[in-house]
Amino acid sequence: HLAWIMSPCSFFMYRKVWVLLRYHNIYRVILHNVGVFAEMDSDMQ
């Protein structure tokens, strides 16, 4: 089990998943900010 965790393949898989999650969080924050600005824009009108 420990050998699988320390293997380069699983390490790259872990990094790929971590990067995907990190980009997903950034994407969600951007979408949230866009939604807030859109709501503010509709309130102004």
mmCIF file of the N, C-alpha and C atoms, coordinates in Angstrom:
data_MODEL
# 
_entry.id   MODEL 
# 
loop_
_atom_site.group_PDB 
_atom_site.id 
_atom_site.type_symbol 
_atom_site.label_atom_id 
_atom_site.label_alt_id 
_atom_site.label_comp_id 
_atom_site.label_asym_id 
_atom_site.label_entity_id 
_atom_site.label_seq_id 
_atom_site.pdbx_PDB_ins_code 
_atom_site.Cartn_x 
_atom_site.Cartn_y 
_atom_site.Cartn_z 
_atom_site.occupancy 
_atom_site.B_iso_or_equiv 
_atom_site.pdbx_formal_charge 
_atom_site.auth_seq_id 
_atom_site.auth_comp_id 
_atom_site.auth_asym_id 
_atom_site.auth_atom_id 
_atom_site.pdbx_PDB_model_num 
ATOM 1   N N  . HIS A 1 1  ? 0.840   -1.205 0.000   1.00 0.00 ? 1  HIS A N  1 
ATOM 2   C CA . HIS A 1 1  ? 0.000   0.000  0.000   1.00 0.00 ? 1  HIS A CA 1 
ATOM 3   C C  . HIS A 1 1  ? 0.874   1.254  0.000   1.00 0.00 ? 1  HIS A C  1 
ATOM 4   N N  . LEU A 1 2  ? 1.861   1.254  0.864   1.00 0.00 ? 2  LEU A N  1 
ATOM 5   C CA . LEU A 1 2  ? 2.751   2.415  0.947   1.00 0.00 ? 2  LEU A CA 1 
ATOM 6   C C  . LEU A 1 2  ? 3.536   2.589  -0.346  1.00 0.00 ? 2  LEU A C  1 
ATOM 7   N N  . ALA A 1 3  ? 3.909   1.455  -0.972  1.00 0.00 ? 3  ALA A N  1 
ATOM 8   C CA . ALA A 1 3  ? 4.655   1.515  -2.229  1.00 0.00 ? 3  ALA A CA 1 
ATOM 9   C C  . ALA A 1 3  ? 3.802   2.172  -3.321  1.00 0.00 ? 3  ALA A C  1 
ATOM 10  N N  . TRP A 1 4  ? 2.495   1.904  -3.320  1.00 0.00 ? 4  TRP A N  1 
ATOM 11  C CA . TRP A 1 4  ? 1.619   2.514  -4.331  1.00 0.00 ? 4  TRP A CA 1 
ATOM 12  C C  . TRP A 1 4  ? 1.523   4.020  -4.116  1.00 0.00 ? 4  TRP A C  1 
ATOM 13  N N  . ILE A 1 5  ? 1.457   4.442  -2.851  1.00 0.00 ? 5  ILE A N  1 
ATOM 14  C CA . ILE A 1 5  ? 1.375   5.880  -2.549  1.00 0.00 ? 5  ILE A CA 1 
ATOM 15  C C  . ILE A 1 5  ? 2.670   6.578  -2.985  1.00 0.00 ? 5  ILE A C  1 
ATOM 16  N N  . MET A 1 6  ? 3.814   5.918  -2.775  1.00 0.00 ? 6  MET A N  1 
ATOM 17  C CA . MET A 1 6  ? 5.099   6.538  -3.088  1.00 0.00 ? 6  MET A CA 1 
ATOM 18  C C  . MET A 1 6  ? 5.463   6.419  -4.568  1.00 0.00 ? 6  MET A C  1 
ATOM 19  N N  . SER A 1 7  ? 4.714   5.644  -5.337  1.00 0.00 ? 7  SER A N  1 
ATOM 20  C CA . SER A 1 7  ? 5.055   5.452  -6.747  1.00 0.00 ? 7  SER A CA 1 
ATOM 21  C C  . SER A 1 7  ? 4.813   6.741  -7.535  1.00 0.00 ? 7  SER A C  1 
ATOM 22  N N  . PRO A 1 8  ? 5.648   7.017  -8.541  1.00 0.00 ? 8  PRO A N  1 
ATOM 23  C CA . PRO A 1 8  ? 5.522   8.250  -9.317  1.00 0.00 ? 8  PRO A CA 1 
ATOM 24  C C  . PRO A 1 8  ? 4.162   8.376  -10.006 1.00 0.00 ? 8  PRO A C  1 
ATOM 25  N N  . CYS A 1 9  ? 3.614   7.237  -10.446 1.00 0.00 ? 9  CYS A N  1 
ATOM 26  C CA . CYS A 1 9  ? 2.346   7.271  -11.179 1.00 0.00 ? 9  CYS A CA 1 
ATOM 27  C C  . CYS A 1 9  ? 1.232   7.839  -10.310 1.00 0.00 ? 9  CYS A C  1 
ATOM 28  N N  . SER A 1 10 ? 1.121   7.328  -9.082  1.00 0.00 ? 10 SER A N  1 
ATOM 29  C CA . SER A 1 10 ? 0.062   7.803  -8.196  1.00 0.00 ? 10 SER A CA 1 
ATOM 30  C C  . SER A 1 10 ? 0.332   9.251  -7.784  1.00 0.00 ? 10 SER A C  1 
ATOM 31  N N  . PHE A 1 11 ? 1.621   9.614  -7.676  1.00 0.00 ? 11 PHE A N  1 
ATOM 32  C CA . PHE A 1 11 ? 1.965   10.986 -7.321  1.00 0.00 ? 11 PHE A CA 1 
ATOM 33  C C  . PHE A 1 11 ? 1.477   11.953 -8.392  1.00 0.00 ? 11 PHE A C  1 
ATOM 34  N N  . PHE A 1 12 ? 1.696   11.587 -9.671  1.00 0.00 ? 12 PHE A N  1 
ATOM 35  C CA . PHE A 1 12 ? 1.232   12.453 -10.761 1.00 0.00 ? 12 PHE A CA 1 
ATOM 36  C C  . PHE A 1 12 ? -0.294  12.494 -10.823 1.00 0.00 ? 12 PHE A C  1 
ATOM 37  N N  . MET A 1 13 ? -0.929  11.354 -10.551 1.00 0.00 ? 13 MET A N  1 
ATOM 38  C CA . MET A 1 13 ? -2.389  11.324 -10.526 1.00 0.00 ? 13 MET A CA 1 
ATOM 39  C C  . MET A 1 13 ? -2.912  12.243 -9.426  1.00 0.00 ? 13 MET A C  1 
ATOM 40  N N  . TYR A 1 14 ? -2.262  12.191 -8.245  1.00 0.00 ? 14 TYR A N  1 
ATOM 41  C CA . TYR A 1 14 ? -2.670  13.037 -7.125  1.00 0.00 ? 14 TYR A CA 1 
ATOM 42  C C  . TYR A 1 14 ? -2.499  14.504 -7.488  1.00 0.00 ? 14 TYR A C  1 
ATOM 43  N N  . ARG A 1 15 ? -1.378  14.835 -8.128  1.00 0.00 ? 15 ARG A N  1 
ATOM 44  C CA . ARG A 1 15 ? -1.134  16.218 -8.527  1.00 0.00 ? 15 ARG A CA 1 
ATOM 45  C C  . ARG A 1 15 ? -2.161  16.662 -9.559  1.00 0.00 ? 15 ARG A C  1 
ATOM 46  N N  . LYS A 1 16 ? -2.507  15.778 -10.511 1.00 0.00 ? 16 LYS A N  1 
ATOM 47  C CA . LYS A 1 16 ? -3.479  16.129 -11.546 1.00 0.00 ? 16 LYS A CA 1 
ATOM 48  C C  . LYS A 1 16 ? -4.840  16.419 -10.917 1.00 0.00 ? 16 LYS A C  1 
ATOM 49  N N  . VAL A 1 17 ? -5.243  15.562 -9.972  1.00 0.00 ? 17 VAL A N  1 
ATOM 50  C CA . VAL A 1 17 ? -6.528  15.767 -9.291  1.00 0.00 ? 17 VAL A CA 1 
ATOM 51  C C  . VAL A 1 17 ? -6.498  17.064 -8.495  1.00 0.00 ? 17 VAL A C  1 
ATOM 52  N N  . TRP A 1 18 ? -5.378  17.328 -7.799  1.00 0.00 ? 18 TRP A N  1 
ATOM 53  C CA . TRP A 1 18 ? -5.262  18.535 -6.980  1.00 0.00 ? 18 TRP A CA 1 
ATOM 54  C C  . TRP A 1 18 ? -5.335  19.785 -7.854  1.00 0.00 ? 18 TRP A C  1 
ATOM 55  N N  . VAL A 1 19 ? -4.662  19.759 -9.015  1.00 0.00 ? 19 VAL A N  1 
ATOM 56  C CA . VAL A 1 19 ? -4.691  20.901 -9.929  1.00 0.00 ? 19 VAL A CA 1 
ATOM 57  C C  . VAL A 1 19 ? -6.110  21.098 -10.474 1.00 0.00 ? 19 VAL A C  1 
ATOM 58  N N  . LEU A 1 20 ? -6.782  19.996 -10.816 1.00 0.00 ? 20 LEU A N  1 
ATOM 59  C CA . LEU A 1 20 ? -8.151  20.090 -11.314 1.00 0.00 ? 20 LEU A CA 1 
ATOM 60  C C  . LEU A 1 20 ? -9.060  20.705 -10.252 1.00 0.00 ? 20 LEU A C  1 
ATOM 61  N N  . LEU A 1 21 ? -8.913  20.268 -9.004  1.00 0.00 ? 21 LEU A N  1 
ATOM 62  C CA . LEU A 1 21 ? -9.742  20.814 -7.930  1.00 0.00 ? 21 LEU A CA 1 
ATOM 63  C C  . LEU A 1 21 ? -9.436  22.295 -7.721  1.00 0.00 ? 21 LEU A C  1 
ATOM 64  N N  . ARG A 1 22 ? -8.163  22.652 -7.789  1.00 0.00 ? 22 ARG A N  1 
ATOM 65  C CA . ARG A 1 22 ? -7.781  24.040 -7.579  1.00 0.00 ? 22 ARG A CA 1 
ATOM 66  C C  . ARG A 1 22 ? -8.352  24.920 -8.685  1.00 0.00 ? 22 ARG A C  1 
ATOM 67  N N  . TYR A 1 23 ? -8.251  24.467 -9.939  1.00 0.00 ? 23 TYR A N  1 
ATOM 68  C CA . TYR A 1 23 ? -8.796  25.245 -11.043 1.00 0.00 ? 23 TYR A CA 1 
ATOM 69  C C  . TYR A 1 23 ? -10.312 25.301 -10.963 1.00 0.00 ? 23 TYR A C  1 
ATOM 70  N N  . HIS A 1 24 ? -10.941 24.221 -10.483 1.00 0.00 ? 24 HIS A N  1 
ATOM 71  C CA . HIS A 1 24 ? -12.393 24.217 -10.333 1.00 0.00 ? 24 HIS A CA 1 
ATOM 72  C C  . HIS A 1 24 ? -12.811 25.268 -9.306  1.00 0.00 ? 24 HIS A C  1 
ATOM 73  N N  . ASN A 1 25 ? -12.049 25.380 -8.216  1.00 0.00 ? 25 ASN A N  1 
ATOM 74  C CA . ASN A 1 25 ? -12.359 26.388 -7.200  1.00 0.00 ? 25 ASN A CA 1 
ATOM 75  C C  . ASN A 1 25 ? -12.218 27.793 -7.766  1.00 0.00 ? 25 ASN A C  1 
ATOM 76  N N  . ILE A 1 26 ? -11.138 28.050 -8.535  1.00 0.00 ? 26 ILE A N  1 
ATOM 77  C CA . ILE A 1 26 ? -10.936 29.364 -9.142  1.00 0.00 ? 26 ILE A CA 1 
ATOM 78  C C  . ILE A 1 26 ? -12.071 29.667 -10.106 1.00 0.00 ? 26 ILE A C  1 
ATOM 79  N N  . TYR A 1 27 ? -12.451 28.663 -10.903 1.00 0.00 ? 27 TYR A N  1 
ATOM 80  C CA . TYR A 1 27 ? -13.528 28.829 -11.877 1.00 0.00 ? 27 TYR A CA 1 
ATOM 81  C C  . TYR A 1 27 ? -14.840 29.159 -11.179 1.00 0.00 ? 27 TYR A C  1 
ATOM 82  N N  . ARG A 1 28 ? -15.099 28.479 -10.048 1.00 0.00 ? 28 ARG A N  1 
ATOM 83  C CA . ARG A 1 28 ? -16.326 28.712 -9.296  1.00 0.00 ? 28 ARG A CA 1 
ATOM 84  C C  . ARG A 1 28 ? -16.339 30.126 -8.704  1.00 0.00 ? 28 ARG A C  1 
ATOM 85  N N  . VAL A 1 29 ? -15.187 30.582 -8.195  1.00 0.00 ? 29 VAL A N  1 
ATOM 86  C CA . VAL A 1 29 ? -15.098 31.936 -7.641  1.00 0.00 ? 29 VAL A CA 1 
ATOM 87  C C  . VAL A 1 29 ? -15.359 32.970 -8.732  1.00 0.00 ? 29 VAL A C  1 
ATOM 88  N N  . ILE A 1 30 ? -14.780 32.759 -9.929  1.00 0.00 ? 30 ILE A N  1 
ATOM 89  C CA . ILE A 1 30 ? -14.990 33.685 -11.043 1.00 0.00 ? 30 ILE A CA 1 
ATOM 90  C C  . ILE A 1 30 ? -16.474 33.715 -11.408 1.00 0.00 ? 30 ILE A C  1 
ATOM 91  N N  . LEU A 1 31 ? -17.098 32.541 -11.517 1.00 0.00 ? 31 LEU A N  1 
ATOM 92  C CA . LEU A 1 31 ? -18.517 32.487 -11.853 1.00 0.00 ? 31 LEU A CA 1 
ATOM 93  C C  . LEU A 1 31 ? -19.349 33.190 -10.787 1.00 0.00 ? 31 LEU A C  1 
ATOM 94  N N  . HIS A 1 32 ? -18.985 33.025 -9.525  1.00 0.00 ? 32 HIS A N  1 
ATOM 95  C CA . HIS A 1 32 ? -19.711 33.663 -8.435  1.00 0.00 ? 32 HIS A CA 1 
ATOM 96  C C  . HIS A 1 32 ? -19.595 35.185 -8.540  1.00 0.00 ? 32 HIS A C  1 
ATOM 97  N N  . ASN A 1 33 ? -18.376 35.675 -8.818  1.00 0.00 ? 33 ASN A N  1 
ATOM 98  C CA . ASN A 1 33 ? -18.169 37.119 -8.960  1.00 0.00 ? 33 ASN A CA 1 
ATOM 99  C C  . ASN A 1 33 ? -18.952 37.659 -10.140 1.00 0.00 ? 33 ASN A C  1 
ATOM 100 N N  . VAL A 1 34 ? -18.959 36.919 -11.258 1.00 0.00 ? 34 VAL A N  1 
ATOM 101 C CA . VAL A 1 34 ? -19.721 37.347 -12.432 1.00 0.00 ? 34 VAL A CA 1 
ATOM 102 C C  . VAL A 1 34 ? -21.211 37.405 -12.090 1.00 0.00 ? 34 VAL A C  1 
ATOM 103 N N  . GLY A 1 35 ? -21.697 36.427 -11.345 1.00 0.00 ? 35 GLY A N  1 
ATOM 104 C CA . GLY A 1 35 ? -23.099 36.402 -10.944 1.00 0.00 ? 35 GLY A CA 1 
ATOM 105 C C  . GLY A 1 35 ? -23.445 37.584 -10.053 1.00 0.00 ? 35 GLY A C  1 
ATOM 106 N N  . VAL A 1 36 ? -22.535 37.925 -9.124  1.00 0.00 ? 36 VAL A N  1 
ATOM 107 C CA . VAL A 1 36 ? -22.766 39.063 -8.227  1.00 0.00 ? 36 VAL A CA 1 
ATOM 108 C C  . VAL A 1 36 ? -22.810 40.354 -9.037  1.00 0.00 ? 36 VAL A C  1 
ATOM 109 N N  . PHE A 1 37 ? -21.875 40.514 -9.979  1.00 0.00 ? 37 PHE A N  1 
ATOM 110 C CA . PHE A 1 37 ? -21.863 41.727 -10.804 1.00 0.00 ? 37 PHE A CA 1 
ATOM 111 C C  . PHE A 1 37 ? -23.123 41.805 -11.658 1.00 0.00 ? 37 PHE A C  1 
ATOM 112 N N  . ALA A 1 38 ? -23.581 40.662 -12.163 1.00 0.00 ? 38 ALA A N  1 
ATOM 113 C CA . ALA A 1 38 ? -24.792 40.643 -12.983 1.00 0.00 ? 38 ALA A CA 1 
ATOM 114 C C  . ALA A 1 38 ? -26.000 41.064 -12.148 1.00 0.00 ? 38 ALA A C  1 
ATOM 115 N N  . GLU A 1 39 ? -26.056 40.593 -10.895 1.00 0.00 ? 39 GLU A N  1 
ATOM 116 C CA . GLU A 1 39 ? -27.167 40.979 -10.025 1.00 0.00 ? 39 GLU A CA 1 
ATOM 117 C C  . GLU A 1 39 ? -27.101 42.470 -9.708  1.00 0.00 ? 39 GLU A C  1 
ATOM 118 N N  . MET A 1 40 ? -25.898 42.985 -9.451  1.00 0.00 ? 40 MET A N  1 
ATOM 119 C CA . MET A 1 40 ? -25.747 44.416 -9.184  1.00 0.00 ? 40 MET A CA 1 
ATOM 120 C C  . MET A 1 40 ? -26.183 45.223 -10.407 1.00 0.00 ? 40 MET A C  1 
ATOM 121 N N  . ASP A 1 41 ? -25.825 44.741 -11.600 1.00 0.00 ? 41 ASP A N  1 
ATOM 122 C CA . ASP A 1 41 ? -26.160 45.442 -12.835 1.00 0.00 ? 41 ASP A CA 1 
ATOM 123 C C  . ASP A 1 41 ? -27.678 45.489 -13.019 1.00 0.00 ? 41 ASP A C  1 
ATOM 124 N N  . SER A 1 42 ? -28.348 44.379 -12.729 1.00 0.00 ? 42 SER A N  1 
ATOM 125 C CA . SER A 1 42 ? -29.806 44.352 -12.890 1.00 0.00 ? 42 SER A CA 1 
ATOM 126 C C  . SER A 1 42 ? -30.478 45.225 -11.832 1.00 0.00 ? 42 SER A C  1 
ATOM 127 N N  . ASP A 1 43 ? -29.874 45.346 -10.642 1.00 0.00 ? 43 ASP A N  1 
ATOM 128 C CA . ASP A 1 43 ? -30.430 46.217 -9.606  1.00 0.00 ? 43 ASP A CA 1 
ATOM 129 C C  . ASP A 1 43 ? -30.310 47.685 -10.003 1.00 0.00 ? 43 ASP A C  1 
ATOM 130 N N  . MET A 1 44 ? -29.230 48.034 -10.708 1.00 0.00 ? 44 MET A N  1 
ATOM 131 C CA . MET A 1 44 ? -29.016 49.423 -11.127 1.00 0.00 ? 44 MET A CA 1 
ATOM 132 C C  . MET A 1 44 ? -30.077 49.839 -12.140 1.00 0.00 ? 44 MET A C  1 
ATOM 133 N N  . GLN A 1 45 ? -30.451 48.900 -13.009 1.00 0.00 ? 45 GLN A N  1 
ATOM 134 C CA . GLN A 1 45 ? -31.485 49.211 -13.987 1.00 0.00 ? 45 GLN A CA 1 
ATOM 135 C C  . GLN A 1 45 ? -32.828 49.151 -13.295 1.00 0.00 ? 45 GLN A C  1 
# 
